[in-house]
Amino acid sequence: MTPSTAVAPPSPDWSRTALGEPAGWPLPLRLTVDILLNSPTAMLLMWGPEQIMVYNDAYAVLTGLSSLRAPGGGVPSIQPAAWSWNGAAIRQAWAGDSTSHRGVSLPVWRNNGVAQLPLDLYYTPVRNETGGVAGVLCTLAPAQAAPPAETARPLRLLVVEDNADARYLVCETLRALGHEVQAAATGEDALPELARQPFDVLFTDVSLPGMSGVELARLARKQSPALQLLFASGYGDALTRHLEFPAQSLQKPYDIEQLQAALDQIAQRLAARPA
């Protein structure tokens, strides 16, 4: 009888990622990625000033998002929850301090829905050969759940984004934050949806094929004057600051903290409206 031989899983094709071939990586990156990929614990690495995201299978399983395929290796269009829940905590890690945070409630995907999972988060700076911080490694472990806090009424949003991957990620993020979401790929598809059902917020990319996000917003406001408008743009508010109607803008790439702040402002305006 021939003894069985262990077969190692195929190595990731890093050439298709923002990191490039491992032969060109600095030693700290190679060591950290090797630890990350071989760890049974959920780990997420943000590398370099552009914050290239690398994660392991345990992290993909923990978050529950079917779109995640380890090891990553790209710059996220929206920062993951472990990176955007607390800006001060992340800045502290980038400044070179190892920190831990217990019982942080983050959104995950469970049983075809979003749930809040309490986690212990550990942030470890990864230093380059000269001692500077080149990346931050986050380790995530389940913690005891804290009592859920009362939340405001969820917002009803229509998301308009022509990029399918970005549209999926934005919608899942909004659902994770507790909101009700519909989506459209173009302004032409969005207008019938706006006429068919009421929305609190139109969240649209400024640059769309065909009808622009600004023209869509202009028509939508005529249709529903109380509709709140939120733009996403790679140009910040340069294209939207002189509009004849009120609107907010998020500069791409934005993180969950910025998105949540914008939605909180909208919710406050809606709550202040006369019944």
N, C-alpha and C positions, 0 to 999 in steps of 0.2 A: 504494500500500500504506500503510495507516494504521499509524503507529508505535505499538508497545505501550506501555502506561502501567503503571508499577509500582503495585500495590495494597497498601496498608498493612494489616496484620492488624487485626482489630477490637480496640478498647480493652477492657480488663477491666471488668466491672461491679462496681466497688468498693462500690456502695451496699449490696450483700448481705454485705459483710464487716464485721469489727469496726472497720475504719478509716473507713468512711463515704466520702462523696464527696470526691474530690481537691481540690475547691475549698476545703474546710475544713482541708486539711493545712498544717502549717508548712512553710516553704521547705526546710529540711534533709531532711525526709521525701520531698518531691516530687523533689528532686535525687537522693537515694540510690536511690529506687525506679526512677527513669528510668535510672540507670546499671545497676542490677541487671537490669532487664528486657531491656536491650539488650546485655548482656555475653554472650559465648560461654562464659565460665568459670562454673562452678557457684558461686552465691552464695545466702546465706541471711541474712535480716535479722530480728532480734528488736527490736521497737519498743515503747517505753513500759514502765511498771512492770508491766503485765499481760503483757508479752512477746507481742505479736501477731506471728505468723510470716508473712513474705513471702519468696518464693523464685522463682527463674527456671526455665525449662525445662531448662537444663543441670543444675541441682541435682536435679530430678525424674528425669532420665535417669541421673545418677550413682548415686542411691540405688536405682533400679530398682523402687521401689514403685508399682504401678499405681494405687493410691489417690490419689497426689499429683497435683494439677492446679494448675499455676502460674496465678496468682501467689500463691495462698494468701490470707492476710488474716484468719486466725482465731487464737485462742489454742489451742495444742496441748494435748490431754489428757495426752499423754506427751511430754516434751521430746525433740527429735531427738538422735541420737547425737553430732552435732557440738557440742551444747550440754550434754551430760551426761557426757561422757567424763572431764572433769577440772574439778571445781567451782572449784578455785583459779584455773585459767586463765580461766574465765568471769568470776569476780569481779574479776580484774585488769583485764579489758577494760571491765567496767562502771565500774571506778574511774577509767578514762580513759587506760589504757596500751594502745598498739598492740603486739600480740604475734604471734609466729609459732611454730609447733610442727611439726617435721618428722617424717614417718614414723609418724603416729598411725594405728593400725589400727582402722577402724570397720566395723561390719556393713553390707553392702549386699545387695540381692536380685539374684541372677544365675542364669540357666538353671533357673528353678523351685526355687531353693535359696538358702540364705544363705551368703555368702562374706565373709571379712575382707579389706578393701581398705586398703592403706597410703596415707595421704593427708598432704599438707602443708596445714596449716590456718593462716589468717591472720585475726586478729581486729582490727577497726578501730572504735574508738568513733565514733559519730555524734553530734555536739554540737548542741544547740538554739541559739536566738538569743542566749541569755544565757551560753553557754559550758558549760552542764551537759551530761552524757551522757544523751541521750534514747533511744539505741538502740545496738546493736552489729551490725556487718556482718561476716559470716564468709565468706571466700573459700576454696574447697576445690579442690585440684589433686592429681592422682595423684602418688605418690612411689614410691621403690623399696621393695619388700616386705621386711619384716624376717622372720627365721626365726620360725615359729609357736611359741608357748610351749605346754608341756604343760597340758592342762586336766583338771579332774575329770570324773567320770562325769556325763553330763547328767541333769538331774532330769526326772521324768515329772509333768507338771502338767495338771490339769483347770481350765480358766478358765471361770467363770460370770459373765456380764455380759449384761444385757438390751439394751443399746445396741449395735446391729450395727457401727457405725463404731468405737466404742471397743473392742469385742470383737476386731475384725480387727486393730486397731493393737497391742493388748496381745499377741495371739497371735504376730504377726509380730515384735514386739520380743523376745519370749521365744525364738522360733526363732533370731533373729539372735544371741542370747546363747548358743546351742548346746543348748537344751533341747528335749524332746519335748512337744508340746502337743496336747490335745484341748479342745473348747469346747462350752459349752451356754448357752442363753439364759435358762433359769429353773432354779430348784431342783428342780422336778418333772422336768425333762429330765436334770438332772445325776445324780440318784440311780441310775437304771438304768445310766448310764455308769460310775459308781463301782462298781457290783456286777459289771459285765461285765469289767472289767480293773483291774489294780493301778495306783495312782498314788502318787507320793511326796508331792505337794502338792495341796491344794485351794485355789485362788486365786479368791476370790469377792467380788463387791460385796456390801456389807451390805444395801443397799436393792434388793430385787428384787420384781417383781410376783408376787403369790401368796406362796409360801413365802419368808421372809426368808433372807438369807445366813447369819445366826446359827443359825436353825433347821435349815438345810441342814447346816451344820457339825456341829451337835449330833447329827443323825441319821447323818451320815457317820462320825463318831468311834465311834458304837456299832457301825457296820458294819465299820470298819477302825480299831482303836484306835491304830495306829502312824502314821496319816495326819497329815501336817503341815498346819497351817491358816494361811493368809495372807489377811487381809481388806483390801479397798480401801473407804475411806469418806470422804465429805465432812465427817464429824464427827471425824476423827482416831480415837483409841481410846476416845472417850467412851462408845460403845455396846458396846465389846468388852472393856474393861479388867477387868470384874468377872465374867467368864465362869468356869464351873466346870471348864473345860479350857484347856490352854495354846494360845495363838494369837498371831500378830503382826499389826500393822495398819500400813497405809500411808495417809497423808493425801492425798486428791486436791486438786489435781493433783500427782502425784509425778513424779520424773524417773528416767531409766534408772539413774543412780548409786545412788539410794535403793532401787530395785527389785533391782539387783544385790547390794547390801549385805544385803538381807533374804534373798535366795536363798543367798548365801554362808553366812549364819548357819545356815540350814536344812540346807545340804549338810554343814556341820561337825557338826551334831547327828546327821545320818544316818550320817556316817562313824564317829562315836564309838560308835554302837550296837553291841552284841555281835552277831557274825555268827549 
